[in-house]
Amino acid sequence: MMDSHTGKKKVHFLLFPWLAQGHINPFLELSKALAIHGHKVSFLSTPVNISRIRPSLQLQDWPGQIDLMELPLPPTEGLTPGAECTADIPTEMAFPLKVALDGIEKPFRSLLRQLSPDYLVHDFVQYWTQSAAAEMQVPAIYFSIFPPASFAYALHPSKLRNQDITAEELAAPPFGFPSSVIRFRLHEARDLLVMYRGIPGHIAPISRFAKCLEGCMAVILKSCFEYEEKYMSYFEDALGVPVLSVGPLTPAVLPGASGNGSDHSDLLEWLDRQREASVVFVSFGSEAFLSEDQIHELALGLEASGLPFLWSIRFPRYSDGGHDPLGVFPEGFQIRTQDRGLVVEGWVPQVQILSHRSIGGFLSHGGWSSAMESLSFGIPLIVLPIQLDQGLNARQIAAELKAGIEIERGEDGSFLRENICTTLTMAMAGEEGEKLRSKAAEARDIIAANKQSHIHDFIQKLEQLAEDHKNKKQVM
């Protein structure tokens, strides 16, 4: 299809992320970037997730279009009706959520046949989308939300194909890995072993990754930093599949916008009253939750630092309000810090907060989307990784970008209030803080320079790949 205004070919993409906010958001940002460049996107998820997304797309005007598509999950044993996102459920219910998603394979095939897109862009859980795409001769592309270094480290074929892998083997970098500083700590590797251990009769999570990588026409990643090219080349050589960049995919700040319709004027007014670059923003994303002991140590570390802070604390939706938000903090903490600290329970407009002049540092779990959002505003990171690839991300931020600092932990992964206080003081003040801010500003400029150019290059490379792929199949 040709665009009547530009004369350029309009490409139709079907995007289908895993049912987790940390996956949905990058897929949505990719959708927006494609629509800005005049392309058509069909964005597929479940009814609950689509209802959460819809407000963020209202009043948007792009040369292209984004159509929101829904497929309901079937009733599944062990899964509460209406639980359609990992943030809605405890960790142990992630397995039935995957089973429920597998249950929409048949209606997905019907939808794919009906839409007949030029490309299918899918996530790691729904590996079965590839066979459906192959039947209909739709090129399948795997979009990994992980940054190139973490992706190349954790999903190297030597690790993917070893379901009996030990924590020590998982912690060790794969052969030829182009970094001596990025690696898992042993306690992080132990926590990740669950990805390799499936339930009898069902596919293991790591096998889902493997099948996605084996059957796709290409892999796409978020990247924009020069140092990331060595990881993309390394993985491309190891896998034998083209690896393409779609740029940083950081969201834009829309004046007055609030992603979930809530009014956060009081929070923003509180920030307006703080000194420039003085506040530590504390947030661990939508799905990384601290234990009560960890909350206590973090709170007391913040208190001891003497720094102004804004803490967005979230509890799983499945907790049904059974927690007492004030009860999770050390006794008297909020009273003692009320003159310089603000604690907000639930969702906050993270991009608006990070763009505010009063924010001087971001204490985060190290999720790559959050890290890129922070760096896109030149805000250095204080990283406390909680799960999955976040430990690898923390080492990238500290060692490769030098735009953040990781909080010291014990061999078992524990941390103390002293670790929090010392690291915050280093990051927010003195010579070390100046160096971090300088590097974060460099990262901001790189992200800004690469934000739009990557999508145009990506489309060109993709079209050439599709043509080569088609010719190769005809020869065979």
Beta strands, then each sheet from edge to edge (+ up, - down):
strand 1: 12-16
strand 2: 40-45
strand 3: 65-70
strand 4: 119-122
strand 5: 140-144
strand 6: 218-221
strand 7: 243-245
strand 8: 279-283
strand 9: 309-313
strand 10: 341-345
strand 11: 359-364
strand 12: 381-383
strand 13: 404-406
sheet 1: 3+ 2+ 1+ 4+ 5+ 6+ 7+
sheet 2: 10+ 9+ 8+ 11+ 12+ 13+
end
